[in-house]
Amino acid sequence: MTNARLDELNDYPFQRLRNLLDSVEGGGPMLNFALGEPQIGAPKLLDEALAAASAGWGKYPAANSIPELRQAIADWLDRRYGLSGATAIDPDTEIMPLNGTREGLYTIAQLVVPAVRAATRPMVLVPNPFYQCYLGAATMAGAEVGLMPATAENNFLPDLDAIDSDTLRRTVLMYVCTPANPQGAMADEAYIARALDLAREHEFVLALDECYAEIYDETPPPGGLQIAAATPERFRNLVVFHSLSKRSSAPGLRSGFMAGDPDLVARYGKLRSFGGAPLPNPIAAVSAALWRDEAHVEATRAHYRHLFDLADETLGNRKGYFRPQGGFFLWLDVGDGEAFAKRLWEHSGVRALPGGYLARDEADGSNPGQRFLRVALVHDADTVKRALQAIGELMEKA
């Protein structure tokens, strides 16, 4: 027996990349710049905290994890976004630790997509290009996927005012990523406020993926919670997602959180009680220690700024390059991302992801990622410089 919804999905982007490159000989030892997996090493604090929490392996974790972790997250949200006093977040009702943020980004669609909306199939809106989890979540929940182009013409963020009224009536969930994966664009306060207004006016959930919020160039990106907290309706219709994978260079920890609308947080906990996997207690203790510490995050930001300085030096005079506002990806206009990725692999052994693999064709047949290459700057400076030089050589010839 097969699942027709699963059949609607193409192969995951990294499988498509393997299909493209595995039969072709690389031009040197493989350097993987396709996967957004930080390679600079997790802070020593992680190992120390894990050793201290080993007794926790002998207990089943609660659906909403340990109080210490929820409080550490609440304290961090206060430091980062000023959520204190009247705007303080409730760690018991408005925070849900996650076994990896992808868990929450996927499960929120299963939680909120009804059988019908406005007498027809419900709609989930995703930016195009997008993190592929959004597509899988919407499709497997039975929704129609509505594409919101995020191109250079609209500063790589969806044009919220271009969404027609019929689509908004059908919408049950909208994903927005800021800083954006893959383009590194940062939504300002007015943009987030407009998205929240639309969610409340049309009664859908706004899911703000803020997983790259701690990796920024000059200006810290605003967050959805700080904007919503200042409104009379507080966090209604809003959930935000954060991760330790990027902030603390710990992708293998699989730890993040969802925060916002207390009704959605409660319903998420109920759903998880039946089929979810709560964060193991020792991992929760480690996570609390990481959310409390800022020194390692400041060092991480400095590292990525240095990498972008290297990109400026190596690629800055080439058409198709721009320095992103946040995240750790380059989004390079190379004319044909798939063809360039293949030439790059053959030329140097560098693997990078064709932008078209992160997008879907629009109604007119165009793919907003087709011209682009996503390069994940997740290695040490010397390795990054070697890859950038190889990319620059090919861009010079294009």
N, C-alpha and C positions, 0 to 999 in steps of 0.2 A: 504494500500500500504506500502511495506517495502523497506528499502534502503539496497541493497546487500553489500555495502561497510561497513555499520555499523555492519552488521551481521558477517563480517570478524573479528571483534574485540572480544576478550574474555571479560568477566566481568573485571571491574577495580580491581586492586589489593586489595583494601580495602573491596570490596564486596566479593572477593574470601576469604579474611581472615574471614569475618563474616560468610560465608558459612562453613568454617572450624571449627570455635570456638563457634558459638552461641548456638549450641545444646549440648555443653559440659560445665559442671560446672567449674568455675574458682576456683583456690585454695586460693582466698583472694580477697579483694577489687581491682577492676580493676585499673591497672597502664598502661596507654597507651604509649608504646614506639614504636608503629608502624608508627605513623603519624609524619612527620617532621614539627611540628607546635610549635614554640618556646613558652614556658610557663613562661618565666622569667619576663614578663611584659614589655610593651613598655615604653620608657622614658617619664617623665612628660612633656617634651617639646611638645609632640604630643597634649595633651589636651589643653595646653596653646595656641598653634598655631591654633588649630581648633576653639577655642572660639573667637579668634581674626578675623577669616575669615568667620564668619557666614553669612555676607551679600552676600557671593558668591552663596548661595543656590538659589538666585532669578534670576540667569542667566544661560542660556544654555552654556555648555563648548565648546570651540573651538576644532576641531579635533586634533590639535597639542598642546592643553592645553595653559597655561598662559606663557608669556615670562619669568616671574620670576623663574618658575620651570625649564625651559630649560636652563636658565643662571646658576642656582644653580647646575644643573647636569654638565654643561660644566666646571664650576669652580672645582667641585669635581673631574672630570676626569683629570683636570690639576694637582691638588694636588696628586692624586693617581697614575697617569701614566705619568706625565710630559708633557701633551699636551698643550703647550704654544708656543707663537711666531709663527714660520712657520708651526708647527705641530698642532696648536690650532684647536679644533673642532668648527664648526659653529653651534651655538645653534638653529638657525632658519632652517637650511637645513639638518643637520646631526644627529639630536636627535628627537626621538618621544616618549613622555611619554606614558605609558601604564596603562590600567586599570587592573593591575595584570600582571606579566611577562608571565604567561601562555597564556594570550591573544595573545601576540606577537609571542611566540614560536609556537602556533597553526596556527595563521593567516599567518605567513611567508610562510608556505607550500601552502596555498590557493593562495598566491600571485605569487609564482614562478613556480609552477608545470604546465607544458604545457600538451596538449593532447598527444603528442608524443615527443620522443627525440631519435635521431639516428635511426629513422624509427621503433621504438618499444616503449613499455611502459616505461615512465620515471622512474628513480630510486631515492629514497631518502635513504641515508645512515644514520644509527643510531648505536651508540655503543650498545653492548649487554653484560650485562644488561643496562637498559636505563630508563629515566624518561618517563612515559607512554604517556605523551602529544605528544612526537615525533611520536609514533606509530599511535595515533589517527589522528594527523595532516596529516601524509603521506598517510594513508589509505583513509581518507575522501577526500583528494585532487586527488585521483585516481592513485597514484604512487605505484610502487612496493617497498616494504621495503627491503633494503639490510642490512644485519646484519654484524657488525664489532665486532668480539669477543674482549672483554676487560677483560682479565683474568690475573691471577698472573704471567703467563709466559711472558706477555708483559707489566708488571707493571700496570695492570688494565686500560690501555689506548689502543685504537685500533691501530693495526699495519698498519700505512698508506701505507707502501711499499708493503703490502701483497694484496692490492686491485688490481685486474686484469684490464687490459686496456679496455676490453669490458664493464665492470661495470662502469668505469670512463667515458666512452663515453655516457653512458645512464644517468649518475648522474646529477640531477638538484639542489640538496640540500644535504648538509652534516651537521648533528648535532654533535657537540663535547661539552661535559660538563667538565669544569675544574674550581675548584676542582670537581671531579666527584661525582655524586649521582648515585650509593650508596657507592662507594669504598673509596672516599676521595683522590684519586690520583690527582696529580697536573702536568699539562703539562708545560714543560719548553719553553723557547723562541724558541729554534730550532724546537721543535715539532709544535708549532703554526705557525711558518714561513713555515714549510713544508706543513702543511694543507692549508695555504693560497696560496702557490705556486701551489698546485694541483687544487685548486678552479679556479685560473686564467688560468692555462694551459688548463683546460678542461671546462671552462666556466660554473661553477656551483656556487651556493651561499654557503658560509661557515657561519653557524649559531653557534656562540660560546655562550653557556649558561654559564655565569660567575656569576650566582646568589649566589654562596657560596664564592665569591672571598674575602669577608671581614672577613670570619670565617676561619682563618688559624692558624697553630700551631706555627711555627718559622719564616718561610720566606713568605712574601707576594707573591702570585702567579702573574706571568706576565699576561698582558692582550693583547687581540688581537689588540686593537686600537693603543697601543704604538708601537707594532711591525709593523703594517700596515702603520702608519704615517711616518715611516722612509723610505718607499719605494716610487719610482716615481709615482706609481699608487694610492697611498694614501689608501682610504678605499674601492676601487672597489672590488666587490664580497664578501664583509664582512659586517656582522651585529653582534653586541654583545648585550647581554641581562643582565640587572642587576635588583635587587629587594630590596625593603625595608623590605620584610617579614623576611629575615634572618639578614640583616645588622642592622636593628632597632627593631627586635623582634616584628614586627607589621604585622602579616599575614592577619589580618582582614582589614587592610587599603587597600589592593589590589592595590598596587602602585609599578611601576617599570618603566623601559625605555628600548628602543631599540636605538642603535646608530651605525653609520657607513655610508655605501654607500648612498650618497644623492639621487641617483635615486630610490633606494629601499625605502628610507624614504618617498620620495614624492609619490610613488605609494601606499605605505601603507596608507598615509593620504587620498588619493583618494578613496581607497577601504573602509576605515573606514567611509567616508562621506556617503556611501550608507547603510552600515549595522553594523557599529561599535558603541561602547559606550565609548566616551571620558571620561577621568578622571574628576569627578566633581570638580568645582573650589575650594571649601574649602579643599578637599583632596589634590588638587594640591598645595595649599598654605602650608599645613602641610608637604607635601613631600619636598617642597623646604627648609623648616626649618630643616628637618631631614638630607637632603643631605649636608647642611651647617655645621652641628655639628659633631665633631669627638669624643668628650669626651664620649658620651654614647656608641659609637662603641668600643672604647678601653676597656671600662668596660665589654662589651659583650664578646670580645675576651678573656679577662682574665677569665671570668666565664667558657667558654668552655675549655680553657686550664686546668683549675682546674678539670673539669669533666673528661678530658682525663688522668690527673694524677690519679684520682680515678680508672679509667679503668686499668691503668698500675698496680696499687697496687692490684687490685682485680683479674684481668684476665691475667696479664703480663706473668705469668709462665705457661700458658696453651697453648697447641698447638691449632692453629686456630685463635689466636688473633694477631693483629698488630695495631699499633697506626697510624691513618690516618694523611695525611699531611694537610688536610683542610676539611671544612664542619663540620657537627656534628653527623655523623653516624658512628657506628661500623659495620664492614662487617666481620662477624665471620664465619669461616669454622667449622660447627658443624656436618658435614657428611650428614645430610638430613635436610634441613631447615624447610620443612613442618612438619615433624615428631617432630623436636625439638620445633617448635613454639607451637604445640599442647601440648607437655609435659610441657613446660614452663607455659602455661596458667593453666593447671590442677594443677601444682605444686605450683604456686605462685600468679596467677592472673595478671601476666605480659603479655601484648600483644606486640609481635614483628612480623615483616613481613618476611615471607619466601622469600629468595632471588630468587627462581624460579618464583615467581609471577612478578618479575621485568624484566624478560628475556623471550626470545623465543627460542624454540629448534633450534639448528643449523642443517645443512643438514645431519649430521651424527646421528641425533637424540639426541645429548647431549644438556643439558641446562646449560649454564655457571653459573647460579645462584642457581642451585639445591642444592648444598652443603651448602649454606650460609644462614645466618640470618642477616637481617638489623635491627639494634637497634638505634633508634633516641634518642640521649641524649639531650632532650629538657626541662627537668624539673630542679627543684632545686637540690642542691648537695645531701641532705639527701635522697630524693626520688630516685635519680640516684643510690646512693650507695646500697639501698635496692634491686633495680632491678639487679644490677651487681652481688650482692652476690647470688641471686637466679639463675642467668645465670651461674655463676661460679660453683655452686653446681651441676647443671645438666651437665656442660661440664666435670666436674670431673668424673661423672658416665659414660659418653659416651665412 
